[in-house]
Amino acid sequence: MSPVTPPSGSAARIRGGQLSGFWQRISEGRRIDELWSQFSADARASYGFYMKEADAEEEPVKRRGWHRWSYIVKTLFWSLTMKLTPMRRVILVIACVLFFVPNVNFHGSNNVTFDFNLGVVSAILFLLLLALELADKVTMKRDLEIAREIHTWLVPSKAPDVDGADIAFASRPQNSVAGDYYDAFYPTLSAAENGKLMLVIADVAGKSIPAALLMATLQASLRTIAGEGAPLGELVVRLNRYASAHSLEGRRFTTAVLAEYEPASRRLVYVNAGHNPPILRRARGETEKLEVGGLPLGIDTGAAYDTAAIELRSGDALIFYTDGVIEAFNEKGEEFGNDRWIGAIRALLDWNAAESLQFLMKRVDDFVGMTRQSDDITCLVFRAK
């Protein structure tokens, strides 16, 4: 019995469904405008990455017109090429040469002519190069996923219970792993019984795995020193001494804010080691900056640090954050900035910590749009009930 051929309309619908499924798979259901915005962000970021070294060199002559475009193309080509391994550079150069060479004709015996399409060879070499680079990326991505999993072990997954207050935090790595660190913990069992809570936010200079490794050492050192019951002033001095010994002569410094909170008295003692000052928003809307402290950790072994104390009242909100928040920029290259950030904090209503955090992060997201994130973003909200 011969198979039944579906009507042409049914066949078209089947093909249409297959094409729709294929498109949904490769685009992950994103709209065309979203894909274009993402491509534009990636293109700008890649241009900045490859042109960074060239832009750092001062040009003796200001290029215009086609001179400028030829300079950009040449610079991008060499910047991209020199980031490949030597063998892959050879493959890339051969592929580019063959791309511009016309077909080669071979004349054999009996007047037989063979046409050899070098464009096909060029395409195969480009695909080979792409496959090699993708293999490296997949391997690195797997390693980054492991690093990100380890990173999540070092920061709290949920906030501890605090009498008369609640805490919320969020961290968004610029890459798979971040150099930002946040924490909220009771240093010792006796501290938990007495209600003495440690609040921390820190930002290691740099990004990705190198910064994350230093962040891990900072976390371990902090937990060890805090567990010994050291007062805050002594704690930060010892932490700075350790950071200075591992900062590559100050090139890998860390900014941080460390604070101790006692729920019974609602008193918070803090020290700011060169970090963006946390913003205290009083219940009536006034704001204060927590700026007392000293140098970033890791710059000067003998640096001195001052501490200060504030008293929190019901309805007050204390916002800790890293510089990735205020330095976030949109597609026009405009920074979110301190003024917008303080304006968002002043606009907070009588919400809990989680709702306040969601509101603040949405303000940043609405401003940035689809622009690729340029730095780690971390925010911690401490709200007194």
RONU-166896 format. One record per residue: y, z, x of N, C-alpha, C in turn. Coordinates in pm, whole numbers, padded with zeros to 5 digits, always signed. Layout:
REM residues N
YZXYZXYZX;...
***
This chain:
REM residues 385
-00119+00000+00085+00000+00000+00000+00123+00000+00089;+00210-00095+00067+00330-00108+00152+00429+00002+00120;+00499+00054+00225+00597+00162+00203+00712+00115+00117;+00767+00210+00043+00880+00178-00043+01008+00186+00037;+01083+00081+00035+01210+00077+00108+01320+00137+00021;+01390+00239+00069+01495+00300-00014+01609+00203-00033;+01677+00217-00143+01792+00130-00167+01892+00142-00053;+01971+00037-00036+02068+00036+00073+02164+00153+00064;+02202+00192-00058+02293+00305-00074+02231+00434-00023;+02099+00454-00052+02030+00574-00004+02022+00575+00147;+01993+00460+00207+01985+00451+00353+02119+00484+00416;+02225+00437+00354+02359+00466+00407+02390+00614+00401;+02346+00677+00287+02370+00821+00274+02291+00900+00378;+02166+00855+00404+02084+00922+00506+02149+00911+00643;+02192+00786+00678+02259+00767+00807+02388+00847+00815;+02460+00849+00701+02583+00928+00698+02556+01076+00720;+02448+01128+00658+02412+01268+00677+02371+01298+00820;+02299+01203+00883+02260+01221+01022+02381+01223+01114;+02474+01130+01090+02595+01126+01172+02678+01253+01152;+02684+01299+01026+02760+01422+00998+02697+01541+01069;+02565+01549+01066+02496+01658+01135+02518+01652+01285;+02514+01528+01340+02537+01510+01484+02678+01556+01521;+02777+01515+01440+02915+01553+01468+02934+01705+01457;+02874+01767+01356+02884+01911+01340+02824+01984+01460;+02718+01926+01515+02650+01991+01628+02736+01986+01755;+02794+01870+01784+02870+01860+01909+03010+01919+01897;+03066+01925+01776+03202+01978+01758+03204+02122+01711;+03085+02178+01679+03073+02314+01627+03159+02334+01503;+03173+02226+01425+03243+02236+01298+03395+02243+01309;+03450+02218+01427+03595+02227+01444+03663+02101+01392;+03786+02118+01343+03864+02004+01295+03917+01924+01414;+03959+01799+01384+04010+01711+01489+04134+01773+01556;+04224+01831+01477+04344+01889+01536+04311+02009+01625;+04207+02086+01588+04165+02198+01672+04106+02148+01803;+04025+02043+01796+03966+01986+01917+04074+01930+02008;+04173+01864+01948+04281+01806+02029+04363+01916+02096;+04391+02023+02022+04466+02135+02079+04389+02198+02194;+04258+02210+02176+04176+02268+02283+04174+02176+02404;+04162+02043+02380+04163+01948+02491+04297+01952+02565;+04406+01960+02490+04538+01965+02553+04552+02090+02640;+04504+02203+02588+04510+02328+02665+04426+02317+02791;+04305+02259+02778+04218+02244+02895+04281+02149+02997;+04342+02041+02948+04403+01943+03039+04519+02006+03116;+04603+02084+03046+04714+02150+03115+04664+02251+03218;+04561+02327+03180+04506+02426+03273+04444+02357+03394;+04371+02247+03372+04309+02175+03483+04414+02112+03573;+04519+02058+03513+04627+01999+03592+04690+02105+03681;+04717+02222+03623+04775+02330+03702+04682+02375+03813;+04551+02377+03785+04453+02420+03885+04448+02323+04002;+04440+02194+03972+04426+02095+04080+04557+02066+04152;+04670+02085+04083+04799+02055+04145+04862+02178+04210;+04797+02294+04199+04858+02418+04247+04889+02410+04396;+04792+02363+04475+04815+02357+04619+04922+02255+04654;+04923+02143+04584+05021+02040+04614+05162+02083+04575;+05174+02152+04461+05304+02198+04417+05360+02305+04509;+05268+02377+04579+05315+02481+04669+05383+02423+04792;+05349+02298+04824+05411+02232+04939+05540+02164+04894;+05646+02192+04963+05776+02135+04927+05780+01988+04965;+05812+01902+04868+05818+01759+04894+05950+01725+04961;+05945+01647+05070+06070+01610+05136+06156+01517+05052;+06092+01438+04967+06167+01343+04884+06127+01363+04739;+06225+01370+04651+06197+01382+04508+06151+01249+04454;+06025+01241+04409+05969+01114+04364+06003+01091+04218;+06025+00965+04185+06054+00926+04047+05979+00798+04015;+05968+00773+03883+05906+00649+03838+05761+00639+03883;+05721+00517+03926+05582+00496+03964+05545+00570+04092;+05645+00601+04175+05617+00680+04295+05563+00818+04256;+05625+00874+04152+05581+01006+04106+05439+01000+04051;+05410+00897+03968+05277+00887+03908+05171+00858+04013;+05201+00774+04110+05104+00746+04216+05077+00872+04299;+05184+00951+04320+05167+01076+04394+05078+01172+04316;+05098+01182+04183+05017+01271+04100+04871+01228+04101;+04847+01097+04083+04709+01047+04080+04640+01072+04214;+04710+01043+04323+04653+01063+04456+04623+01211+04481;+04716+01297+04442+04699+01440+04464+04583+01495+04381;+04576+01454+04254+04466+01499+04169+04331+01453+04224;+04327+01328+04272+04201+01274+04325+04154+01356+04444;+04245+01380+04540+04205+01452+04659+04178+01600+04630;+04253+01658+04538+04228+01797+04503+04090+01813+04441;+04056+01720+04351+03924+01724+04288+03814+01695+04390;+03835+01595+04475+03733+01555+04570+03701+01665+04670;+03805+01730+04722+03783+01832+04826+03721+01960+04772;+03711+01973+04640+03643+02089+04582+03494+02062+04561;+03449+01940+04594+03308+01906+04588+03243+01933+04723;+03111+01938+04723+03039+01948+04850+03049+01814+04923;+03030+01811+05057+03043+01685+05132+02958+01571+05076;+02831+01599+05041+02745+01493+04989+02797+01440+04857;+02849+01527+04772+02900+01482+04643+03031+01405+04660;+03106+01437+04761+03226+01357+04790+03186+01214+04824;+03079+01201+04904+03032+01066+04941+02989+00990+04817;+02916+01056+04728+02872+00990+04604+02992+00947+04521;+03094+01034+04510+03212+01001+04431+03286+00881+04489;+03303+00878+04622+03374+00766+04685+03297+00636+04666;+03163+00639+04685+03083+00518+04665+03093+00470+04521;+03086+00563+04425+03095+00526+04284+03230+00463+04252;+03337+00516+04308+03471+00461+04283+03485+00321+04344;+03431+00303+04464+03438+00171+04528+03360+00068+04448;+03237+00102+04408+03154+00008+04333+03214-00025+04196;+03291+00068+04141+03352+00044+04010+03450-00073+04015;+03517-00090+04129+03618-00195+04141+03564-00321+04210;+03435-00322+04245+03376-00441+04308+03314-00528+04200;+03341-00658+04200+03281-00746+04098+03130-00759+04117;+03067-00823+04018+02923-00844+04027+02887-00925+04151;+02770-00896+04205+02722-00966+04325+02614-01064+04282;+02625-01188+04331+02527-01292+04298+02439-01318+04420;+02309-01321+04399+02213-01353+04504+02145-01486+04469;+02146-01577+04563+02083-01708+04543+01949-01711+04615;+01842-01720+04539+01709-01724+04598+01657-01865+04611;+01531-01873+04640+01468-02004+04653+01455-02071+04516;+01436-02198+04517+01422-02276+04394+01544-02263+04304;+01660-02245+04368+01787-02240+04294+01791-02127+04190;+01720-02017+04218+01720-01901+04127+01834-01808+04167;+01916-01771+04070+02033-01685+04096+02013-01549+04029;+02040-01442+04107+02029-01307+04054+02169-01246+04048;+02206-01195+03930+02333-01124+03913+02307-00974+03921;+02376-00910+04014+02360-00765+04032+02489-00696+03988;+02480-00619+03879+02598-00553+03821+02622-00420+03891;+02720-00418+03979+02752-00295+04052+02819-00191+03962;+02876-00236+03849+02935-00140+03757+02831-00045+03701;+02709-00096+03679+02600-00012+03631+02563+00092+03736;+02558+00048+03862+02528+00141+03972+02636+00249+03980;+02762+00207+03964+02873+00302+03967+02858+00406+03855;+02824+00358+03734+02807+00450+03621+02693+00547+03646;+02582+00499+03705+02468+00586+03735+02507+00694+03835;+02586+00656+03935+02630+00754+04036+02723+00858+03973;+02813+00813+03885+02901+00909+03815+02818+01006+03730;+02716+00952+03659+02631+01038+03578+02552+01136+03665;+02507+01090+03782+02436+01178+03874+02527+01290+03921;+02651+01255+03956+02747+01355+04001+02777+01455+03889;+02792+01404+03767+02817+01491+03652+02700+01586+03629;+02578+01534+03641+02460+01618+03620+02452+01729+03725;+02485+01697+03850+02483+01798+03956+02587+01907+03931;+02707+01866+03890+02813+01964+03863+02779+02050+03741;+02721+01988+03638+02682+02064+03519+02572+02165+03552;+02480+02125+03639+02373+02218+03680+02433+02341+03748;+02532+02318+03835+02600+02430+03901+02671+02518+03799;+02736+02453+03702+02810+02530+03602+02716+02613+03516;+02601+02557+03478+02506+02631+03396+02453+02753+03473;+02424+02732+03604+02377+02844+03686+02483+02952+03697;+02607+02910+03722+02716+03007+03733+02741+03077+03599;+02729+03002+03490+02750+03061+03359+02646+03168+03331;+02522+03144+03373+02418+03244+03354+02450+03371+03433;+02497+03352+03557+02534+03468+03639+02652+03542+03577;+02747+03467+03523+02862+03530+03459+02823+03607+03334;+02725+03555+03261+02678+03626+03142+02616+03760+03181;+02541+03761+03292+02484+03887+03340+02595+03981+03382;+02696+03928+03453+02809+04011+03496+02884+04067+03375;+02900+03986+03271+02969+04033+03152+02889+04143+03083;+02756+04130+03083+02673+04234+03022+02689+04365+03099;+02691+04357+03232+02711+04477+03313+02850+04536+03287;+02949+04448+03274+03087+04493+03248+03094+04573+03118;+03019+04530+03017+03023+04602+02888+02962+04741+02900;+02873+04761+03000+02817+04894+03019+02920+04992+03076;+03020+04938+03145+03115+05023+03216+03232+05069+03129;+03249+05007+03014+03358+05046+02924+03296+05094+02792;+03363+05180+02721+03304+05234+02597+03290+05128+02489;+03177+05135+02418+03156+05043+02305+03219+05096+02179;+03237+05227+02172+03307+05288+02059+03386+05408+02108;+03490+05440+02035+03578+05549+02076+03514+05684+02047;+03540+05783+02132+03489+05918+02105+03564+05983+01990;+03505+06082+01931+03571+06156+01824+03676+06250+01884;+03794+06248+01823+03904+06333+01870+03963+06404+01749;+03975+06535+01756+04034+06610+01646+04180+06570+01627;+04213+06530+01505+04352+06498+01474+04403+06368+01530;+04313+06278+01572+04357+06149+01626+04244+06048+01617;+04276+05921+01628+04174+05819+01638+04217+05714+01740;+04118+05643+01794+04140+05548+01905+04075+05415+01870;+04139+05308+01912+04081+05174+01901+04119+05095+02025;+04031+05007+02068+04061+04929+02187+04001+04790+02175;+04058+04696+02249+04010+04558+02251+04038+04500+02389;+03945+04420+02439+03963+04356+02569+03912+04213+02561;+03993+04119+02610+03956+03978+02608+03967+03923+02750;+03854+03898+02816+03859+03845+02952+03917+03704+02954;+03991+03673+03060+04039+03536+03078+03921+03445+03110;+03825+03502+03185+03701+03433+03215+03589+03512+03147;+03466+03495+03192+03357+03567+03128+03364+03717+03154;+03418+03757+03269+03433+03898+03301+03578+03926+03337;+03617+04052+03322+03758+04087+03339+03777+04189+03450;+03901+04194+03501+03939+04298+03596+04013+04411+03527;+04028+04401+03394+04090+04509+03318+03986+04619+03291;+04035+04741+03287+03947+04855+03260+04016+04948+03162;+03943+04994+03062+03994+05093+02969+03884+05196+02946;+03926+05317+02914+03826+05420+02893+03886+05534+02812;+03802+05605+02742+03839+05726+02669+03715+05814+02669;+03720+05925+02742+03599+06005+02760+03636+06151+02789;+03537+06238+02766+03549+06378+02803+03486+06393+02942;+03563+06433+03041+03511+06436+03179+03391+06526+03199;+03389+06641+03133+03280+06736+03149+03241+06792+03013;+03129+06862+03008+03087+06926+02882+03187+07032+02839;+03240+07104+02938+03340+07206+02904+03466+07142+02851;+03501+07022+02906+03618+06951+02855+03596+06909+02711;+03474+06866+02679+03445+06825+02542+03456+06944+02447;+03410+07060+02496+03417+07180+02411+03562+07223+02389;+03643+07210+02493+03783+07252+02483+03873+07142+02428;+03817+07019+02411+03894+06909+02354+03982+06835+02452;+03954+06846+02583+04035+06778+02683+03983+06636+02703;+04062+06537+02662+04020+06398+02661+04093+06320+02770;+04020+06232+02841+04081+06146+02942+04100+06006+02884;+04222+05954+02895+04255+05818+02852+04296+05737+02975;+04243+05615+02987+04270+05534+03105+04285+05388+03066;+04380+05322+03131+04385+05176+03127+04426+05131+03266;+04362+05026+03316+04388+04980+03453+04373+04830+03461;+04437+04773+03562+04434+04628+03583+04422+04602+03732;+04306+04550+03774+04283+04518+03914+04347+04382+03943;+04418+04372+04056+04481+04245+04093+04374+04137+04106;+04397+04023+04042+04301+03914+04045+04229+03900+03913;+04132+03810+03911+04059+03781+03788+03911+03763+03818;+03833+03754+03714+03692+03721+03716+03611+03819+03801;+03504+03769+03867+03406+03855+03931+03465+03943+04041;+03549+03892+04133+03604+03981+04237+03678+04101+04178;+03761+04075+04076+03834+04186+04013+03739+04277+03937;+03637+04220+03873+03542+04302+03798+03463+04395+03890;+03428+04347+04011+03356+04431+04105+03440+04551+04148;+03569+04526+04176+03657+04636+04213+03679+04730+04095;+03684+04674+03976+03698+04758+03857+03578+04852+03844;+03459+04803+03877+03339+04885+03867+03345+05002+03966;+03393+04976+04087+03405+05084+04185+03511+05185+04141;+03620+05136+04080+03724+05226+04030+03667+05315+03921;+03591+05257+03830+03533+05334+03720+03440+05442+03772;+03358+05406+03869+03264+05503+03926+03339+05617+03995;+03442+05582+04071+03519+05684+04141+03590+05776+04043;+03651+05718+03941+03723+05797+03841+03630+05894+03770;+03516+05845+03726+03422+05930+03654+03371+06045+03743;+03350+06014+03871+03302+06117+03963+03406+06225+03985;+03530+06183+04014+03637+06280+04041+03670+06360+03916;+03679+06290+03803+03711+06359+03677+03601+06459+03641;+03475+06425+03672+03364+06514+03641+03366+06643+03721;+03441+06642+03832+03454+06763+03913+03561+06857+03859;+03628+06815+03752+03729+06899+03689+03861+06903+03762;+03889+06801+03844+04015+06798+03919+04133+06780+03824;+04245+06851+03848+04366+06830+03767+04414+06686+03781;+04492+06640+03685+04533+06500+03682+04609+06461+03809;+04701+06546+03855+04776+06513+03976+04688+06495+04097;+04590+06583+04113+04496+06571+04225+04404+06451+04206;+04364+06428+04082+04273+06316+04053+04333+06184+04096;+04459+06158+04062+04518+06029+04094+04540+06013+04244;+04570+06123+04315+04586+06116+04460+04454+06080+04526;+04346+06143+04484+04214+06113+04540+04169+05972+04504;+04199+05930+04382+04164+05795+04339+04240+05691+04421;+04366+05717+04449+04446+05626+04531+04392+05620+04673;+04348+05734+04727+04293+05738+04862+04169+05650+04871;+04085+05659+04770+03964+05577+04768+04000+05429+04751;+04092+05400+04658+04131+05260+04634+04192+05198+04759;+04269+05276+04836+04334+05224+04957+04231+05186+05063;+04118+05255+05064+04014+05225+05161+03937+05098+05127;+03954+05047+05006+03879+04929+04963+03971+04822+04904;+04097+04820+04947+04192+04727+04885+04229+04610+04974;+04154+04590+05085+04184+04479+05177+04330+04482+05220;+04369+04598+05274+04506+04620+05323+04611+04599+05214;+04578+04645+05095+04674+04640+04985+04674+04513+04904;+04591+04415+04941+04591+04288+04868+04516+04299+04736;+04427+04397+04725+04351+04417+04602+04389+04551+04539;+04513+04567+04506+04559+04691+04447+04526+04696+04298;+04547+04814+04240+04517+04836+04099+04631+04911+04033;+04682+04860+03924+04778+04936+03844+04701+05012+03737;+04750+05131+03704+04675+05213+03609+04766+05317+03544;+04724+05360+03427+04782+05476+03359+04667+05569+03327;+04679+05694+03370+04578+05795+03342+04644+05908+03265;+04574+05958+03164+04634+06063+03080+04526+06160+03035;+04568+06285+03016+04482+06389+02960+04544+06438+02829;+04463+06446+02726+04514+06487+02594+04439+06610+02545;+04515+06708+02499+04458+06831+02441+04489+06834+02292;+04389+06812+02208+04412+06806+02063+04472+06935+02006;+04434+07050+02060+04482+07177+02004+04633+07187+02012;+04691+07144+02124+04836+07153+02143+04906+07020+02118;+04827+06912+02101+04879+06774+02088+04964+06736+02210;+04931+06791+02324+05005+06766+02447+04930+06664+02531;+05004+06564+02578+04946+06460+02662+05018+06458+02796;+04942+06476+02903+04995+06469+03040+04951+06335+03098;+05042+06263+03161+05009+06130+03210+05069+06104+03348;+05016+06000+03413+05074+05948+03537+05061+05796+03532;+05168+05728+03565+05172+05581+03561+05175+05530+03704;+05064+05469+03747+05054+05414+03882+05088+05265+03880;+05219+05237+03867+05267+05100+03875+05225+05008+03763;+05183+05063+03650+05132+04983+03540+05243+04956+03437;+05218+04856+03352+05310+04835+03239+05318+04963+03158;+05438+05017+03136+05449+05149+03071+05396+05146+02928;+05306+05238+02895+05263+05251+02755+05384+05278+02665;+05376+05233+02541+05486+05250+02445+05446+05356+02343;+05527+05461+02335+05506+05564+02233+05597+05533+02115;+05534+05504+02000+05610+05479+01878+05603+05603+01789;+05717+05666+01773+05722+05784+01688+05706+05743+01541;+05671+05838+01459+05645+05811+01318+05765+05750+01248;+05886+05784+01294+06007+05730+01231+06050+05594+01286;+05978+05544+01388+06007+05410+01439+06070+05405+01577;+06117+05519+01632+06176+05516+01766+06064+05493+01869;+06102+05433+01982+06004+05406+02086+06045+05468+02218;+05947+05507+02296+05968+05560+02431+05870+05492+02525;+05907+05482+02653+05819+05426+02753+05769+05537+02846;+05642+05532+02880+05582+05629+02970+05581+05570+03110;+05684+05602+03188+05705+05536+03316+05687+05626+03438;+05676+05756+03421+05670+05848+03534+05537+05831+03609;+05545+05826+03742+05421+05812+03820+05448+05777+03964;+05407+05659+04007+05423+05618+04145+05373+05478+04168;+05334+05447+04292+05290+05313+04330+05154+05278+04270;+05123+05150+04260+04987+05112+04221+04885+05170+04318;+04764+05189+04272+04657+05245+04354+04613+05143+04458;+04599+05189+04583+04548+05102+04687+04652+05044+04780;+04779+05074+04761+04884+05019+04847+04916+05113+04963;+04933+05241+04934+04970+05339+05035+04880+05460+05022;+04802+05487+05128+04707+05598+05122+04775+05731+05094;+04894+05750+05150+04964+05877+05134+05065+05880+05021;+05056+05790+04927+05153+05785+04818+05150+05912+04734;+05269+05955+04690+05280+06073+04603+05298+06028+04458;+05249+06108+04366+05255+06073+04224+05307+06190+04144;+05398+06159+04052+05451+06259+03960+05379+06248+03827;+05366+06360+03758+05310+06360+03623+05418+06401+03524;+05399+06364+03401+05492+06402+03294+05412+06436+03170;+05473+06504+03076+05403+06546+02954+05486+06511+02832;+05417+06474+02726+05481+06449+02597+05401+06521+02489;+05465+06546+02378+05397+06608+02264+05389+06508+02150;+05269+06483+02103+05249+06389+01994+05256+06461+01860;+05313+06391+01763+05323+06446+01629+05251+06354+01531;+05224+06405+01415+05150+06328+01315+05222+06195+01286;+05146+06087+01290+05201+05954+01264+05246+05880+01389;+05248+05948+01504+05286+05881+01628+05174+05787+01674;+05212+05678+01740+05115+05584+01795+05149+05558+01941;+05049+05567+02027+05067+05541+02169+04990+05415+02205;+05062+05315+02259+05003+05184+02285+04991+05163+02435;+04868+05155+02487+04840+05118+02625+04805+04969+02627;+04847+04899+02732+04818+04755+02737+04828+04705+02881;+04772+04589+02907+04782+04526+03039+04883+04410+03032;+04920+04358+03150+05025+04257+03153+04983+04124+03091;+04852+04106+03067+04808+03984+03000+04864+03971+02859;+04901+04082+02799+04958+04080+02664+05097+04018+02666;+05185+04073+02748+05324+04027+02746+05341+03894+02822;+05244+03860+02908+05254+03734+02982+05177+03621+02914;+05120+03646+02797+05056+03539+02721+05161+03435+02682;+05127+03307+02695+05225+03203+02665+05169+03103+02565;+05261+03033+02499+05222+02933+02399+05223+02794+02460;+05202+02692+02376+05193+02555+02427+05324+02504+02484;+05436+02570+02453+05564+02532+02510+05591+02600+02644;+05500+02687+02687+05517+02759+02811+05601+02884+02798;+05632+02926+02674+05712+03047+02651+05623+03170+02655;+05668+03274+02724+05593+03399+02730+05615+03482+02604;+05511+03557+02568+05524+03648+02454+05634+03751+02483;+05630+03811+02600+05740+03893+02648+05747+04034+02593;+05825+04117+02663+05841+04257+02624+05910+04274+02489;+06011+04193+02463+06087+04208+02339+05999+04184+02216;+05919+04078+02219+05830+04050+02105+05725+04161+02091;+05676+04210+02204+05574+04314+02201+05630+04444+02142;+05747+04484+02187+05809+04606+02133+05845+04587+01986;+05888+04466+01950+05918+04437+01810+05794+04451+01723;+05679+04405+01776+05554+04418+01700+05515+04565+01685;+05535+04643+01790+05502+04786+01784+05592+04858+01684;+05720+04823+01684+05812+04886+01588+05778+04849+01444;+05713+04734+01425+05678+04690+01289+05551+04754+01235;+05486+04838+01317+05364+04905+01269+05396+04993+01149;+05303+04996+01056+05316+05083+00940+05227+05206+00959;+05209+05283+00856+05131+05405+00864+04982+05371+00854;+04932+05304+00961+04793+05262+00965+04715+05348+01063;+04583+05336+01056+04501+05402+01158+04500+05317+01285;+04430+05363+01388+04432+05295+01518+04374+05154+01508;+04264+05137+01437+04200+05005+01427+04290+04905+01356;+04354+04947+01248+04444+04857+01175+04567+04823+01259;+04617+04921+01333+04732+04896+01420+04697+04796+01530;+04580+04814+01589+04534+04723+01695+04519+04582+01641;+04459+04569+01523+04441+04437+01463+04574+04369+01439;+04672+04443+01392+04805+04388+01367+04869+04339+01496;+04862+04419+01600+04925+04383+01727+04859+04260+01789;+04726+04255+01790+04656+04141+01848+04681+04013+01769;+04697+04026+01636+04727+03908+01555+04865+03853+01589;+04960+03941+01618+05093+03895+01659+05084+03811+01785;+05005+03856+01881+04987+03781+02005+04915+03649+01978;+04809+03653+01897+04731+03532+01867+04816+03428+01794;+04897+03472+01699+04981+03379+01624+05083+03310+01716;+05130+03384+01815+05227+03326+01909+05161+03227+02004;+05044+03264+02055+04976+03181+02155+04917+03055+02093;+04862+03065+01973+04800+02949+01910+04671+02911+01982;+04656+02781+02010+04535+02730+02074+04546+02723+02226;+04655+02774+02283+04673+02769+02428+04568+02854+02497;+04514+02801+02605+04410+02874+02677+04467+03002+02737;+04390+03110+02726+04431+03240+02778+04443+03234+02930;+04554+03285+02985+04581+03275+03128+04550+03402+03204;+04526+03512+03136+04499+03639+03203+04417+03728+03110;+04356+03829+03169+04283+03926+03088+04381+04000+02996;+04338+04024+02874+04422+04094+02775+04346+04218+02727;+04409+04334+02744+04347+04459+02701+04452+04546+02633;+04412+04610+02525+04504+04698+02452+04425+04817+02398;+04486+04936+02410+04425+05059+02358+04530+05129+02272;+04494+05162+02150+04585+05229+02056+04533+05370+02031;+04620+05468+02055+04589+05609+02028+04683+05656+01919;+04629+05695+01805+04713+05729+01691+04689+05875+01649;+04796+05952+01644+04787+06092+01600+04790+06097+01447;+04700+06174+01390+04694+06184+01243+04790+06292+01193;
***
